[in-house]
Amino acid sequence: MARYLTGMDDFLSHGAAANAGKNLHNPVFLGIERAIHEHKLSPGRRLAETDLADMFGVSRTIVRAGLQELAHAHLVTLRPNRGASVAEPSPREAREVFEARELLEPRTASEAARRATPEDIALLRRHSEEEHAALDQRDHGRALRLSGVFHTEIARIADQHTLLEMIEGLVARSALIIALYWQRESARCDSHAHRALIEALARNDSAEAGEIMRSHLVDIHTALEFTPPGPVERPLRDLLRD
């Protein structure tokens, strides 16, 4: 399990550094968040404290702290006498999340185009190559997580800290929404759009960067179908292991 938590590539670690505070040090928060991003845990999946304590090798106090942080991030639902489960966003919530992203992220993309350094562009290009490699290997869970980090990295380059925090939360919730409502491949983040966005950033073309981002998010939003498939249950240990 430790290898699962620490075997991140440099880009993922760099993007995660924007999340200050205890989240970076709580293995339950990190493990569950990553499993959600990679679609290893489906919406509605129960998360028993005892099982999590055993799998992560931590106390139930640490498990509860991690679950509380996940609930604060809208990734987990905590119910009295029923415990924790992966959140199940409603169609209304799904639409609101993507509408918020469509308002915020074109602005951060435009600002990122004004501020992007050669080092930023090189980092994004390496990231795009990893995303394509994951798609070529049909590792769609990792590709989705890489896609989410790409979007938060744009906000980091824009140097808009308040928007970065908001976008990080919206991207995390989007992973759940896509897990629940995507029905076809086109709902996954289009890495070709990411490449086009990188080129606009490299040219410092703020207008084009903003328009590419807006169109990209609208495409994802309109590809979602709000009739979720039935869940497929597998043991929790199998879903969280390496």
C-alpha positions in Angstrom: 0.0 0.0 0.0 2.9 2.4 0.8 4.2 2.0 -2.8 0.7 2.9 -4.1 0.8 6.1 -2.1 4.4 7.2 -2.8 4.9 6.0 -6.4 3.7 9.2 -8.0 5.6 10.8 -10.9 7.2 14.2 -10.6 4.3 16.1 -12.2 1.7 14.6 -9.9 3.8 15.5 -6.9 4.3 19.0 -8.2 0.6 19.5 -8.7 -0.2 18.1 -5.3 2.1 20.6 -3.7 -0.6 23.2 -4.2 -2.7 21.4 -1.6 -1.2 22.8 1.6 -1.8 21.3 5.0 -2.7 18.0 6.6 -4.2 16.5 3.5 -0.7 15.8 2.2 0.2 13.8 5.3 -3.0 11.8 5.8 -2.6 8.5 3.9 -6.3 7.8 4.0 -7.1 11.1 2.4 -4.4 10.6 -0.3 -5.3 7.0 -1.0 -9.0 7.4 -1.3 -8.7 10.7 -3.3 -6.4 9.0 -5.8 -8.6 5.9 -6.0 -11.6 8.1 -6.8 -9.6 10.0 -9.4 -8.6 6.8 -11.0 -12.1 5.3 -10.9 -11.1 2.5 -8.6 -13.8 3.5 -6.2 -17.3 4.1 -7.5 -19.9 6.5 -6.2 -21.8 5.0 -3.3 -19.0 2.6 -2.3 -19.0 2.0 1.5 -15.8 2.8 3.3 -15.6 0.9 6.6 -13.2 2.5 9.2 -11.9 -0.8 10.4 -11.0 -2.0 6.9 -9.3 1.3 6.0 -7.3 1.3 9.3 -6.1 -2.3 8.5 -5.3 -1.5 4.8 -3.4 1.7 5.5 -1.8 0.5 8.7 -3.0 3.5 10.7 -5.3 4.2 13.7 -9.0 4.8 13.4 -8.4 8.3 14.6 -6.3 9.0 11.4 -8.9 7.2 9.3 -11.7 9.4 10.7 -9.6 12.6 10.1 -9.0 11.5 6.5 -12.7 10.8 6.0 -13.6 14.2 7.5 -11.3 15.9 5.0 -12.7 13.9 2.2 -16.3 14.9 3.3 -15.2 18.5 3.4 -14.0 18.1 -0.2 -17.4 16.6 -1.2 -15.7 13.3 -2.1 -17.2 11.3 0.8 -20.6 11.3 2.5 -20.7 10.7 6.3 -24.0 9.6 7.7 -24.7 9.0 11.5 -24.9 5.3 12.3 -24.3 4.4 8.6 -20.6 5.4 8.3 -18.8 6.7 5.2 -19.3 6.1 1.5 -18.0 7.6 -1.7 -20.3 10.6 -2.5 -22.9 10.3 -5.2 -23.4 13.6 -7.0 -26.9 14.3 -8.3 -27.5 15.4 -11.9 -28.1 18.9 -10.6 -24.8 18.9 -8.7 -23.0 17.5 -11.8 -24.4 20.3 -14.0 -23.5 23.0 -11.4 -19.9 21.7 -11.0 -19.3 21.9 -14.7 -21.0 25.2 -15.1 -18.7 26.6 -12.4 -15.7 25.2 -14.2 -16.9 26.7 -17.5 -17.0 30.1 -15.7 -13.7 29.9 -13.8 -11.2 27.9 -15.9 -11.3 29.9 -19.2 -10.2 32.9 -17.0 -7.3 31.0 -15.4 -6.3 29.7 -18.9 -6.2 33.2 -20.2 -4.1 34.5 -17.3 -1.8 31.4 -17.5 -1.1 32.3 -21.2 0.1 35.7 -20.0 2.3 34.3 -17.3 3.6 30.9 -18.6 7.3 30.5 -18.6 9.3 28.1 -20.8 9.7 25.9 -17.7 5.9 25.8 -17.3 5.4 24.8 -21.0 8.1 22.1 -20.7 6.3 20.7 -17.7 2.9 20.7 -19.4 4.4 19.0 -22.5 5.9 16.2 -20.4 2.6 15.8 -18.7 0.7 15.6 -22.0 3.1 12.8 -23.1 2.3 10.9 -20.0 -1.4 11.4 -20.5 -1.2 10.1 -24.1 0.9 7.1 -22.9 -1.8 6.3 -20.3 -4.5 6.4 -23.0 -2.4 4.3 -25.4 -2.1 1.7 -22.6 -5.9 2.0 -22.0 -5.1 3.0 -18.4 -8.1 5.3 -18.3 -8.0 5.8 -14.6 -4.5 7.2 -14.6 -5.3 9.3 -17.7 -8.3 10.8 -15.9 -6.2 11.7 -12.9 -3.5 13.2 -15.1 -6.2 15.2 -16.8 -7.4 16.6 -13.5 -3.9 17.6 -12.4 -3.4 19.3 -15.8 -6.4 21.6 -15.1 -5.2 22.5 -11.6 -1.7 23.2 -13.0 -3.1 25.8 -15.4 -4.6 27.6 -12.4 -1.2 27.4 -10.6 0.5 28.9 -13.6 -2.1 31.7 -13.6 -1.0 32.5 -10.0 -4.6 32.9 -8.8 -4.5 31.2 -5.5 -8.2 31.5 -4.6 -9.3 30.2 -7.9 -6.8 27.4 -7.7 -8.4 26.2 -4.4 -11.8 26.4 -6.0 -10.7 24.6 -9.2 -9.0 21.8 -7.2 -12.2 21.1 -5.5 -14.3 21.2 -8.6 -11.8 18.9 -10.5 -12.0 16.4 -7.7 -15.8 16.4 -7.8 -15.7 16.1 -11.6 -13.9 12.7 -11.2 -16.9 11.4 -9.3 -19.3 12.9 -11.8 -17.5 11.3 -14.7 -17.4 8.0 -12.9 -21.2 8.1 -12.4 -22.4 9.7 -15.6 -20.1 9.1 -18.5 -21.4 6.5 -20.9 -18.9 6.8 -23.8 -15.2 7.5 -24.4 -15.8 11.1 -25.5 -16.8 12.0 -21.9 -13.1 11.6 -20.9 -10.9 14.6 -21.0 -9.6 15.0 -24.5 -5.8 15.1 -24.5 -5.8 16.6 -27.9 -7.5 19.7 -26.5 -4.8 19.8 -23.8 -2.1 19.8 -26.5 -3.9 22.7 -28.3 -4.1 24.6 -25.0 -0.4 24.1 -24.4 0.4 25.6 -27.8 -1.8 28.6 -27.1 0.0 29.0 -23.7 3.3 28.8 -25.4 2.3 31.6 -27.8 1.0 33.7 -24.9 -2.3 33.8 -26.7 -4.7 34.5 -23.8 -7.8 34.8 -25.9 -7.3 31.5 -27.7 -6.3 29.8 -24.5 -9.5 30.9 -22.8 -11.7 29.8 -25.7 -10.0 26.4 -26.0 -10.6 25.8 -22.3 -14.2 26.9 -22.5 -15.0 24.7 -25.5 -13.1 21.8 -24.0 -15.1 21.9 -20.8 -18.4 22.3 -22.6 -17.6 19.2 -24.7 -17.0 17.1 -21.6 -20.2 18.5 -19.9 -22.4 17.8 -22.9 -21.0 14.3 -23.3 -22.3 13.2 -19.8 -25.5 11.2 -19.7 -27.5 11.4 -16.5 -28.6 7.8 -16.3 -26.0 6.1 -14.2 -25.1 2.4 -14.8 -25.6 -0.1 -12.1 -22.7 -0.5 -9.6 -20.2 -3.4 -9.8 -19.1 -4.5 -6.4 -15.6 -5.7 -5.7 -13.7 -6.1 -2.4 -12.4 -2.8 -1.1 -8.9 -4.2 -0.6 -8.7 -5.1 -4.3 -9.7 -1.6 -5.4 -7.2 0.1 -3.2 -4.2 -2.1 -3.7 -1.3 -1.5 -6.1 
